[in-house]
Amino acid sequence: MEHVTSSDEPTATLMYRVERPVFNEGFLESEVLHTKKKTPKPLGLSISKHLRLLANLVCENVNPCTSAYRNTVLLTVWDHVSSFSDSMLLSLAYAMLAAVPPVFGLYSSFYPVLLYTFFGTSRHISIGTFAVISLMIGGVAVREAPDSMFLVNGTNASVVVDFVTRDARRVEVVVALTTLVGIIQFVLGLLRFGFLAIYLTEPLVRGFTTAAAVHVSVSQLKYLLGVHTARFNGPLSVVYSLEAVFSNITNTNVVTLIIGLVCIVFLYIIKDLNERFKKKLLIPIPGEIIVVIVSTGVSYGMLMSQNYGVEVVGKIPTGLLPPKIPDFSIFHNLFKDAIPIAVVGFSITISLAKTFALKYGYSVDGNQELIALGLCNFVSSFFHTFVVTASMSRSLVQESTGGHTEIAGLLASILVLLVVVAIGFVFQPLPTTVLAAIILVNLLGMFKQMKDIPLLWRKSKIELAIWLVSFIASVLLGLDYGLLVAMAFALLTVIYRTQRPKNVLLGQLPETGLYFDVEEYEEAEECSGIKIFQSNSSIYFANSDLYVSALKAKTGIDPEKLLTARKSQLKYAKRDNTEKKTGHQSSFPKKNAVVLLDMELGVTHELVNGPRKPMHVYTNGQMTESHTESESEDDFFLQRLTPIHSIILDFTPVNFVDSVGAKTIKSVIKEFSTIDVKVVLAGCSRILLSDLRRLEFFSEPVTPNLIFPTVHDAVLHCTRWRDLPVCPGIQ
């Protein structure tokens, strides 16, 4: 019976008293616990229940804006400014990276953003084009529609590329790829594969997003310098891109570089001022707007494209194209490309969403994000868009300028619509180096995540390794393979931790039923004849042998070595008896053997040609006489090999045991029984016990009577079982 008592004093310590029989699992099952009877549900009812859950899932995930907008307050001025600044990053350069005309970047910045406003969960990310995704898409488009397919005869018998036909075919390929990516993401969301986001730990996410910032920065260097380089994607694409840029650095357009550097310096100063005086400014200074308007005006007035060779955005058709059904006939060629693009797109979105959610204290739903992305890509593909994800640059601009609700994205999409329909031609003289400058400045926030390295070095070396592997793999192998390597490495660290658990021996805190590490706490006292072993790891195929090795090392008991030493002692005992019977004792020098058994080292030492002395066994540093000349062989055999009579395995930290682990524990119980050491288990959860029954763990000689609900129950049982003096504090 349990009681909690206290005195009338308000500051008195509550007293915890327990008085009950010692329980084991067999007694609990037969006398105390009774399983509830569960009536199996009809199959039809079960199916209808799952269908209803699926329908509710679709309704909840496909339209989360209902609950979101119930809690949305009135828009602030900062939201308006943020939306307008955000829409200035039109992703025209990303459209060129995707090997499609620039206007399709505008389409991809309108339809998906509008849809995500109603279906997304993050308050800060802005859906749009992304440099790495654009590069991956462009690689597929160039592969499926290379220039060599569109060669035509030009003037003077020359062969030229039909750019109009080529671009039209590439748009068809990209649109079909976008449709397929959307289907894959939507289906994965319905199947609840958003749980993959839980494997994206914070160090992995921050390393991955920092690597993505490297990819984006490298992709913008050629626009900043005004050089023309080939397109690279896949492993080492960053290295090849840098090599191409530096090999053509002598062709740098000086005017383009000056414009880009001036914009970078100006934007950095404005960003710093906005950050320093954030509380004093009614609205942030719209640096991006100023840069775009001024640079466009200067470029138009000075005819920089014609006079100085500055690359500009170029022709932007006005108006929207009518919807068109994608070309489903090429799906089979694109499927192997769609899967990594879908996964990388989701990973980028959830990584950025989780980064902002951690910063501002709210949560995002991985399944909902998958469904939202799937709808954005699938529906928008009918309107000539390419694959979108969370735009890092636009998200950072939106966050840095104060946008903190989904309405910011809605207003941004409306502004993009205005540009497409009415005033797109105004931005045709905009130098591409200005877009590169805006993107590079807004990536500074991601590069500041490099500060994680010294912090993680002090806090956790394993998390630092995850961060570094995620960053290095994603930079060198590309975001698709890099993410796969990072997730695999993160899972390997979990296995590593189970391979190197903390193994301790527990001792009792006197006058209590509490047990602590005897090496860490002075008050913890080991019970006489009992070893309590605890390992903070589950037991399965990968670490079962390590568990047994740690058990023998910590307890200092190795049955195999003890039995080998016993056989050696018996051999010398038999030889001595034989010498007595044959009467040769007086004729030959006596060879007496003293076998010193150090159980912790498992080494025996034989001393010969000395006077006859009692034989001793050293166990755990204590010497006990094991054999004298007058003792018979049978009496010697009946002596205990170790003063330890019981070992308690504390399973409190154990979450699961597989079939290999169950067999290993069972063999441990049998092995120790050969030297008369009883092994019992304590602290098993009901789920773990259910797993052990399913694995047929309970069969002779292992019974439920060897399982105890607490370590204290097991200690009391083992103490009374051997009828030895109770160690201090046990009651």
TORRO-759545 format. One record per residue: residue in one letter; x, y, z of N, C-alpha, C in turn. Coordinates in steps of 0.1 Angstrom, whole numbers, plus 5000, padded with zeros to 4 digits. Example, Ala and Ser with C-alpha at 12.3 -4.5 7.8 and 13.67 -1.06 7.14 Angstrom:
A513249435078512349555078513249675078/S512849785071513749895071512950005079/
end
This chain:
M500949885000500050005000500950125000/E500550234992501350354991500650464999/H501450545005500950655013501850775010/V501150895010501951025010501451105021/T502351145030501951215042502751335044/S502251435052503051555055502551605068/S503351685074502951755086502151875083/D501651945094500852065092501652185087/E503052175088503852285084503852295069/P503652415064503452435049504752405042/T505952415049507252385042507752245045/A506852165052507352025055507551945043/T508451845043508751765032507751645031/L507151625020506251515018506951385020/M506351295026506951155029506351055020/Y507150975014506650865005506950735011/R505850665015506050535021505350425013/V505950315011505450205004505550075012/E504350005013504349885020503549785012/R504149695005503449594996504349474995/P503749364990504649244987505549274975/V506649194975507549204963506849144951/F506749224941506049174929507049124918/N506649014912507348974899506248974888/E506748954876505748964865504748844865/G505148724870504248614871503048644880/F503448704892502448734902501548854897/L502148954890501349064885500249014875/E500748924866499848874856498648784861/S498948704871497948614877497048674887/E497548764895496848814907496448964906/V497249044900497049184901496449244888/L497049224877496649284864495649194857/H494649254851493749184843493549254830/T493849194819493749254806492249284802/K491949404797490649434792490349354779/K489149304779488649224767488249324756/K488849304744488549394733487749314723/T486549374719485749314709486149354696/P486549264687486949304673485849374666/K486249474659485249554651485049484638/P483849494632483549444619484449504609/L484749424598485649474588485049594581/G483849594578483149704571483249834579/L483049824592483049944601484549994601/S485449904602486849954602487250024589/I486749974578487050034565486450174564/S485150184568484450314568485150414577/K485650364588486350454597487550514591/H488350434584489550474578489250574566/L488150544559487750634548487350774554/R486650774565486250904571487550974576/L488450904581489750974586490451034574/L490450954563491151004551490451124545/A489151124545488351244541488651364549/N488651344563488951454572490351504570/L491251414567492651454565492751544553/V492051504542492151584530491551724532/C490351724539489651854541490551944550/E491151884560491951964570493252014563/N493851924556495151964550495052054537/V493952024530493852104517493352244520/N492752264531492252404533492552444547/P493752454551494152504564493952654566/C493652724555493552864557492352904565/T491352814566490152854574490552874588/S491352784594491752804608492752914609/A493652924599494653024599494053164600/Y493053194591492553324590491553354601/R491153254608490353294620491153364630/N492453334630493353394640494253504634/T493953544622494753644615494253784619/V495153864624494854004628494854094615/L494554214617494554314606495954324601/L496054344588497454364582498054484587/T499354474589500154584593500854654581/V501354774584501954844573503254764568/W503854694577505054624574504754504564/D503554444565503154344556503054404542/H502454514540502354574527503754604521/V504654664529505954694524506654574520/S506554474529507154344527506754284514/S505454284511504854224499505454294487/F505454424487505854494476507354474473/S508154474484509554444482509854304477/D509054214482509154074479508854054464/S507854114459507454094445508454154435/M509354234440510454294431511454184426/L511554084434512453974430511653884421/L511653914409510753844399511253704395/S512353674399512953544396513153524380/L513453634374513653624359514953554356/A515953574364517153504362517053354364/Y516153314374515953174377515253104365/A514353184358513753124346514753094335/M515753184334516853154324517653034329/L517853014342518552894347517752764344/A516352784343515552664340515352644325/A516152724317516152704303514852734296/V514052834302512852874296512853034295/P512053094287512053234286511753304299/P512253424301512053494314510653514319/V509753534310508353554314507753434322/F508253314320507753204327508153204342/G509153284345509553304359508453394366/L507853484358506753564363505553484366/Y505253394356504053304358504253214371/S505453164373505753084384505753164397/S505853294396505753374408504353424411/F503453394403502053434405501153324410/Y500953224401499953114404500353034417/P501552984418501852914430501752994443/V502153114443502153204455500653224459/L499853244449498353254452497853134459/L498153014454497652894459498252864473/Y499552894475500152864488499552954499/T499053064495498453154505497253084512/F496553004505495352934510495652794516/F496752734511496952594515498252574524/G499052674525500352654532500152684547/T501252654555501252664569502252764574/S503352794567504352884572503953024570/R504253114580503953254579504953334572/H506153274570507253364565507853324552/I507753194548508353154535507453204524/S508153234513507553284501507753184490/I506753124484506853024474507253094461/G508153024454508553084441509652994435/T510353054426511452984420512652974429/F513552874427514652854435515852814426/A517052874428518152854419518452714416/V518652634427519052494425518052414418/I516752434422515652364415515652404401/S515852534398515852584384516952514377/L518152504383519252434376518952294373/M518252224383517952084381516952064369/I515952164369514952164358515652194345/G516452284345517152324333517952214327/G518652134336519352014331518451914324/V517251894329516351804323515851854309/A515551984309515052054297516152044286/V517352074289518452074279518651924275/R518551834284518751694279517651644270/E516351674273515251634265515051714252/A515551844252515451924240516652004238/P517751924234519051994231519052084219/D519952164218520052254206520152174193/S520852054194521051974182519751934175/M518651924183517351884177516651994169/F517152114170516452224164517352304154/L518252234148519152304138518352324125/V518452434119517852464106518852534098/N518652534085519552604075519252754075/G520352824077520252974077520753024065/T521053154065521553224053523053184050/N523453184038524753154034525153004038/A524152924037524252774039524752744053/S524552844063524952814076523852744084/V524252684095523252604103523052684116/V521852714119521552794131520452714139/V520252764151519352694160517952774159/D516852694158515552754158515152784173/F515452894178515252924192513852924196/V512952964187511552974190510952834192/T511252744183510852604184511452534196/R512752564198513452504209512852544222/D512652674224512052724237510652664239/A509952654229508552604230508552454235/R509552374229509652234233510152224248/R511052314251511552304265510552344275/V509652444271508552474280507652354282/E507352284271506552164273507152064282/V508452044281509151944290509051994304/V509352114306509352174320508052164326/V506952204319505652194324505152054327/A505551954319505151814322505951774334/L507151814335507951774347507351834360/T506851954359506252024370504951954374/T504151904364502951834367503251704375/L504251634370504651504376505151524391/V505951634393506451664406505251694415/G504251774410503151804419502351684423/I502151584413501451464417502151384427/I503451374426504251294436504151364449/Q504351494450504251564463502851554469/F501851564461500451554467500151414472/V500551314465500351174469501151144482/L502351194482503151174494502551244507/G501951354504501351424515500151354520/L499251294511498151224515498551094523/L499651034519500150914525500950944538/R500851074542501451114555503051094555/F503651114543505051104543505751234547/G504951324552505651444558506451414571/F506251294576507051254588508551254585/L508851254572510251264569510951394574/A510051484577510551614582511151604596/I510751504603511251484617512651434616/Y513151374605514451334604515351454600/L514751564597515551684593515851754606/T516851714614517151774627517651914624/E517651994635518052134633519452154628/P520452074633521752094626521752054612/L521051944608520951904594520352014586/V519252074591518552174583519352304581/R520052344592520952464591522152434582/G522752324582523752294573523352284559/F522152224557521552214544521252344538/T520552434545520252564540521452654538/T522452634546523752704543524352664530/A524352534528524852474515523952534503/A522652534505521852594495522152734492/A522552814502522952954500524252954492/V525152854494526352854485525952834471/H525052734468524652704455524052834448/V523152894455522553014450523553124447/S524453144456525453254455526353224442/V526753104441527653064430526853084417/S525553054417524853064404524653214400/Q524753304410524653444407525953514404/L527053454405528353514403528453554388/K528053474379528153504365527353634361/Y526153644368525353764365526053894371/L526653874383527353984389528554034381/L529253934375530453974367530153994353/G528953954348528653974334529353884325/V529653764329530353664321529353554317/H529653484306528853374301529553244303/T528953154310529453024313528452914310/A528952794308528052674306527252644318/R526252564316525452524327525952394333/F525952384347526452264354525452224364/N525252094365524352044376524851904380/G524451864392524851734397526051744406/P526751634409527851644418528951734413/L529551804423530651904420530252014410/S528952034409528552144400529052284405/V529152294419529652424424531152444420/V531852334421533252344417533452374402/Y532652304394532752334379532252474376/S531252524383530752654381531752764384/L532452744396533452834400534652834391/E534952714386536052704377535752774364/A534552764359534152824347534152984348/V533653024360533553174362534953234363/F535853164370537253224372538053204359/S537753104351538453084338538053194328/N536853254330536353354321536353494328/I537153504339537053634347537653744339/T538553714330539153824322538153884312/N537053814310535953874302534953944310/T535253974322534254044331533854184325/N532554214325532054344321532254434332/V533154534331533454614343532254704347/V531454744337530254824341529254744349/T529054624344528154524351528654504365/L529954484367530454454380530354574389/I530554694384530454814392529054834397/I528054814387526654824391526254734402/G526754604401526454504411527054534424/L528254574424528954604437528354724444/V527954834436527254944442525954904448/C525254824441523954774447524154694459/I525154604460525454524471525754614483/V526654714482527054804493525754874497/F525054934488523855014492522854924499/L522554804494521554714501522054674514/Y523354644516523854604529523754714539/I524054844535523854954544522354974548/I521454964539520054974542519554864551/K520054744548519654634557520154644571/D521354694572521954724586521154834593/L520754934586520055044592518654994596/N517954914588516654864591516754774604/E517854704605518054614617518354694629/R519154794628519554874640518354964645/F517655014636516555114640515155054637/K515054924639513854854636512654904645/K512954934658511954974667511555124665/K512455204659512155344657511555374644/L511755294633511255314620509755274619/L508955354614507555314612507455204602/I508155224591508255114581509655104577/P510154984573511554964569511855044556/I513055084555513455144542513455044531/P512655064520512554964510513754964500/G514854914505516054924497515954854483/E515254734483515154664470514354744460/I513254814465512454894455513355004450/I514055074458514955184454515955134444/V516555024446517554974437516954934424/V515854874424515254824411514754944403/I514155044409513655164402514855244396/V515855274405516955354401517755284390/S518055154392518955084382518155074369/T516855044369516155034357516155164349/G515955274357515855414350517255444344/V518355424352519655454347519955364334/S519655234335519955144324519155194311/Y517955234313517155274302517655404296/G517955504305518455634300519855624294/M520655544299522055544293522255434283/L521155364280521255254270522455154273/M522455104285523555024290523754894282/S522554844278522654714270523354734257/Q523054844250523554874237524954934238/N525155024247526455094247527555024255/Y527154954266528154894275528054744276/G527154684269527054534269526554484282/V525854564290525254514302524054424299/E524054304305522954214303521754254311/V520654264304519354304310518354194309/V517254214316516254114317515654074303/G515454174295514954154281513454154280/K512954104269511554114265510654044276/I509654114280508654054289507254074283/P506653964277505353984271504354014281/T503354094277502254134287501154034285/G500354014296499153934295499553794300/L498453714302498553574307498253484296/L498853364295498653264285497453184290/P496653134280495453044284495952914290/P495152844298495652714304495752614293/K496652514295496952414285497252284293/I496752174287497052044293498452004290/P499251954301500651914299500751794289/D501851774284502151654275502451534284/F501451454286501551334295502451224288/S502651234275503351124268504851114272/I505351224278506751224281507051194296/F505951154303506151134318507151024320/H507150914312508050804315509450844314/N509750944306511150994305511551084317/L510551134324510851234334510651184349/F510151064350509851014363511051004372/K512150954367513350944376513951074379/D513651184372514051314375513051384385/A511851344384510751414392510951384406/I511351254409511351214423512351294431/P513651304427514551384435514151534435/I513651584424513251724424512051744434/A511151654435510051664445510551654459/V511451564462512051554475512851674479/V513751724470514551834473513651964475/G512651974466511752094468511052094481/F510551974485509951964498510951994509/S512151944508513151954518513552104520/I513652174509513952314509512852394516/T511652364513510452434519510452404534/I510452274538510352244552511552294560/S512752294553513952344560513752494564/L513352574554513152714556512052744565/A510952664564509752684572510152654587/K510852544589511252514603512252614608/T513152664600514052764605513252894610/F512352934602511553054606510653024618/A510052894618509152854629509952854642/L511152804642511952804654512352944658/K512553034649512953164652511853244658/Y510553224653509453304658508453224666/G508753094669507953024680506652974675/Y506552914663505352844659505652724652/S504752644648505052514642504452504628/V505052414620504552384607504352234606/D503452204596503052064594503652014582/G504451904583505151854571504151794561/N503151724565502151664556501451774549/Q501051874556500351984550501152064540/E502452074543503352144534503552064521/L503551924522503651844510502451864501/I501251854508500051874500499952014494/A500352114501500352254496501252264484/L502452214485503452214474502952134462/G502352014465501851934454500752014446/L499852074453498752154447499352274439/C500252344445500852454438501552414425/N502252304425502952264413501952204403/F501052114407500152054398499152144391/V498452224399497552314394498152424385/S499252474390499952584383500552544370/S500952414369501552364357500652374345/F499352374347498352394336498452544331/F499052634338499252774334500652804331/H501452704327502752724321503752774331/T503752714343504752744353505752624354/F506852644361507852534363507852514379/V508552414383508552364397508952484406/V508152494417508452594427508652534440/T509352604449509552564462509652694471/A510052684483510252804491511452874485/S511252994481512253084475513153134487/M514353094487515153144499515353294498/S515653344487515953494486514653574489/R513553534483512353604485511853584500/S512053464505511653444519512453534529/L513753544526514553624535514253774533/V513853814521513453954519512153974527/Q511153884525509853904532510053904547/E510953814552511153814567511853934571/S512953974564513754094568512954224568/T511954234559511254354558509954354566/G509754244574508654244583507454164580/G507354094569506154014566506053904576/H504853884582504753784592503353714592/T502653724580501453654578501353604564/E500453514561500353464547499853564538/I499253674543498653784534499753844526/A501053844532502153904525502353834511/G502253704511502353634499501253664489/L500053674495498853704486499053844479/L499453944486499654074480500854074470/A501853994473502953974464502553914451/S501653814451501153754439500253854431/I499553934438498654034431499554134424/L500654174430501554274424502254214412/V502654084413503254014402502254014390/L500953984393499953984383499854124376/L499954224384499954364378501154374368/V502354324372503554334364503354264351/V502754134352502654054340501554114331/V500454164336499354214327499654344322/A500254434330500254574326501654634324/I502454624333503754704333504954624332/G504854494327506054414326507154474318/F506754544307507754604298508654704305/V508154764317508954864324510254804329/F510254674332511454614338512354544328/Q512054564315512954504305514354554305/P514654684308516054734309516754704322/L516054634331516654604345517854514343/P519054554347520254474346520154344355/T520554234350520454114358521454114369/T522454194369523454204380522754264392/V521654344390520954404401520154294409/L519554204401518854094407519854004415/A521053984409522053904416522453974429/A522654104429523054174441521954164452/I520754184448519654164458519654024465/I519853924456519853794462521053764471/L522153814467523353784475523353854488/V522853974488522754044501521753974511/N520653934505519653864514520053724518/L521153674512521653544516522653554528/L522953674532523853694543523353624556/G522053634558521453574570521753424571/M521653354559521953214559523453184561/F524253264556525753244558526153274573/K525353344580525553364594525453234603/Q524753134596524653014603525952934605/M527052984598528352934600528752944615/K528153044622528453054636528052934645/D527252844639526852724646528052634649/I529052644640530152554642530852564655/P531352684660531952684673530952654684/L529652694683528752664693528552514694/L528352444683528152294684529452224688/W530552284686531852224690531852214706/R531252314712531252314727530052234732/K528952224725527752154730527752004726/S527951974714527751834709528551814697/K529551724698530351694687529551614676/I528651534680527851454670526951544662/E526351644668525551744661526351824652/L527551854656528551934647528851844635/A529051714637529351634626528151624616/I526951624621525751624613525751754604/W525951864611525951994604527051994593/L528251954596529251964586529051864574/V528551744578528351644567527151694558/S526151754564525051804556525551924547/F526352004553526852124545527752074534/I528751994537529751954527529151874516/A528351774520527751684511526851764501/S526051854507525151924498525852024489/V526952074493527752164485528452084473/L529051974477529851904467528951814458/L527951744464527151644457525951704451/G525551824454524251874450523251854461/L522151934460521251924471520451794472/D520251724460519551604460520351494467/Y521551464462522351364468522951404482/G523151534483523651584496522651564507/L521351584504520351564514520251424518/L520351334508520251184511521451144519/V522651194516523751164525523651214539/A523151334540522951394553521951324562/M520851284556519851204564520351064567/A521051004558521650874561522750884573/F523550994572524451014583523851044596/A522751124596522051144608521451024615/L520950934606520450804611521650714616/L522750724610523950654614524450694628/T524250824631524650874644523750814655/V522550784652521650724661522150584664/I522550514653523150374655524450384663/Y525250484660526450504667526250524682/R525250604686524950624700524550494707/T523750404699523450274705524650184706/Q525650204698526850124698527750174709/R527650294714528450344725527550404736/P526750324742525950374753526750394766/K526150454775526750464789526350344797/N527250264801526950154810527450174824/V526550154833526850184847526450074856/L527050064868526549984879525850074889/L524650024893523850104902523950064917/G523950154926523950134940522750204946/Q522450154958521250204965521550334973/L520650424973520750544982520250494995/P520950495006520550435019519150485023/E518450395029517050425034516050465024/T516350435011515450465000515350344991/G514450354981514350254971514950314958/L515850414959516450484947517850424944/Y518150414932519450354927520150454917/F521450474920522150564912523550504908/D524250574899525550524894526550534906/V527150414909528050414920529350484917/E529750504905530950574901530750724902/E529550764901529250914901528850964914/Y528150894922527650944935528250864946/E528750944956529350874968528350804976/E527150854977526150794986525650664981/A525750634968525250504962526150394967/E525450294973526150174979525750044972/E526649974967526349844961525849744972/C524849664968524349564977525149444977/S525349384989526249264990525749154981/G526649104973526348984964525549014952/I525149144950524249184939524949284930/K524849274917525349374908524049414900/I523949544899522749604892523349674880/F523049624868523649674855522649754847/Q523049874843522149954835522850004822/S522249994811522750054798521650134792/N522050264788520950354783520850334768/S520450204764520250174750519350064749/S518650054738517849934735518749824730/I518249704730519049584727518549524714/Y519349524704518949474691520149414684/F520049374672521049294665522349364664/A522349504663523649574661524449594674/N523849584685524649604698524449504708/S523849384705523549284715524849224720/D525849204712527149154716527849254725/L527749384721528349484729527749494743/Y526449474743525749474756526349364766/V526449244760526949134768528449164773/S529249214764530649244767530649354778/A529849454777529849554787529349504801/L528349414800527849354813528949274820/K529749194812530749114819531949204824/A532249314816533249404820532949474833/K531649524833531249604845531149524857/T530549404856530349324868531549254872/G532549234863533749164866533549014866/I532448964860532148824860532048774845/D532948684842532948614829532748464831/P531548414830531348264833532348174826/E532648204813533548114806534948114812/K535448224815536748234821536848174835/L535748194843535648134856535647984855/L534847924846534847784844536147724839/T536847804831538147754826539147754838/A539047854846539947854858539547744868/R538347714869537847604878538447474873/K538347454860538947324854540447314856/S541147434855542547434858542847394872/Q542047454882542247424896541947274899/L540947224892540647074894541746984889/K542347034878543446954873544546934882/Y544947054889546047044899545546964911/A544346984915543846904926543946754924/K543546714912543646574908545046524908/R545946604903547346564903547946554917/D547546644926548046624940547546504946/N546246464944545746344950546346224944/T546646224931547346114925548746094931/E549446204933550846194939550746144953/K549746174961549646124974549445964974/K548545924965548245784964549445694960/T550245744951551345674946552545674955/G552545764965553645774974554845844969/H554745914958555945984953556146124959/Q555346154969555446284974556846314980/S557446214986558746234993559946224983/S559646164971560746144961560946264952/F559946344950560146454941559746584947/P560346684942560046824948558546844946/K557946904956556446924955556247044946/K555247024937554847134929553447174933/N553447284940552147344944551747454935/A550547464932550047574923549047664931/V549347784929548347884934547847954922/V546547934920545848004909545248134913/L545748234908545148364911544248404900/L543048424903542048454893541548604895/D541948674885541448814885540348824875/M539148834881537948824872537848944863/E538249054867538149164858539049154846/L540249104848541249084837541048944830/G540448854838540248714832541648644830/V542548664839543948604837544248514849/T544848394847545248304857546748304857/H547348294869548748294871549148164879/E550048094875550447964881551847984887/L551947954901553147964908553547824912/V554747774908555147634910556347634918/N556647504923557847474930557947564943/G556847584950556847654963556247564973/P556347604986555747524996554247514995/R553647415000552147394998551447505006/K550547574999549847675005548347665001/P547447725009546047725004545947794991/M544947744983544647814970543647924972/H543848034966543048144968542348194954/V541148244955540548304943540348454946/Y540848534938540648684939539448724931/T538448774938537248824931536948964935/N536949054925536649194927537549254938/G538849204938539749264947539749204961/Q538849104964538849044977539348894976/M540248864985540848724985540048634994/T539648524988538948414996539648284994/E539748205005540448075004539547984996/S540147914987539247824978539647684980/H540847654985541247514985542447494994/T542347395002543547355011543847215007/E545047175013545547045009544546935015/S543846965026543046855032541646845025/E541346945017540046945011539946835001/S538746774999538546674989538246744976/E538346674965537946734952536546774951/D535646694957534246734956533946854964/D534546864976534346994984534847114977/F535947094970536447204963535547244951/F534947144944534147174933532847244937/L532347224949531147284954531347424958/Q532547474960532747614964532347704953/R531847824957531347924947532547984940/L532448014927533448084919533548234922/T532448284926532348434928531348464940/P531648564947530748604958529448664953/I529448704940528248764934527248654931/H526048664937525048554935523948604926/S523748734924522648784915523048904907/I522548904895522749024886521449074882/I521149204884519949264880520149354867/L519449324857519549404845518449504845/D518849634847517849744847517449774833/F516149744829515649764816514849894815/T514949974825514150104825514450184812/P515750204808515950284796515750204783/V515450084783515350004771513950024764/N513950074752512750094745512249974737/F513149904731512749784724513849684724/V513449554721514349444720513849364708/D514749334699514449254687514649104690/S514449014680514648874682516048834686/V517048904680518448884683518748924698/G518249044702518449084715517748994725/A516548944722515948854732516748724733/K517148674722518048544723519248574731/T519848694729521148724736520848734751/I519848794756519548804770519248664776/K518548584768518248454773519448374774/S520348384765521648304766522448354778/V522348494781523148544792522548484805/I521248474806520648404818521148264820/K521148194809521648054809523148044813/E523948124806525348124808525748154823/F525148254829525448284843524948184852/S523848114848523348004857524347894859/T525247874849526247764850527247794862/I527347914866528247944877527447994890/D526147954889525247974901525048124903/V524948204893524648344894523248364887/K522348414895520948434890520848574883/V520348574871520148704864518648724863/V518248844867516848884866516749024859/L515549054855515249174847514349264856/A514549394855513749494862513449614854/G512249674857511849804850511449784836/C510949674832510449654818509049724816/S508949804806507649864803506649754798/R505349784798504349684794504549664779/I504849764771505149744757506249654755/L507349674762508549584761508149444765/L507449424775506949284779506149224768/S505249304762504449244751505349204740/D506449284737507349244726508049114730/L508449104742509248984747508348854746/R507048874749506148754748505948714733/R505848814724505748784710507048714705/L508148754710509448694706509648554713/E508648504721508748384728509948374737/F510148484744511248494754511048414766/F509748404770509448334782509248184780/S510348114780510347964780511447914788/E511347794794512447744803513847764798/P514747814806514547844821514047984824/V513748064814513348194817511748204818/T511348254830509948264833509548404836/P508248444836507948574841508348604855/N508548504863508948524877510348584878/L511148594867512448654867512348804863/I511148854861510848994857510249064868/F510749184872510249264883509949404879/P508949464884508449594879509449704883/T510149694894511149794897512449724901/V513549804902514849754906514749714921/H514049794929513949764943513249634946/D512249594938511649464939512649354936/A513449374926514449274922515449264933/V515949374939516949364949516449294962/L515249324966514649254977514449104974/H514049064963513948924959515248854959/C516248914953517648854952518248844966/T518048944975518548934988517948824996/R516648814996515948705004516248574997/W516348574984516548444977517848374982/R518948454984520148394989520248395004/D519248455011519248455025520548505031/L520948625025522148685030521748815037/P522748875045522348995052521949105043/V520949175047520449285039521449405039/C521749465027522649575027521949695033/P522649795038522049905045521049975037/G519950005043518850085037517750005031/I517949865029516949785023515949745033/Q514649775031513649745040512449675033/
end
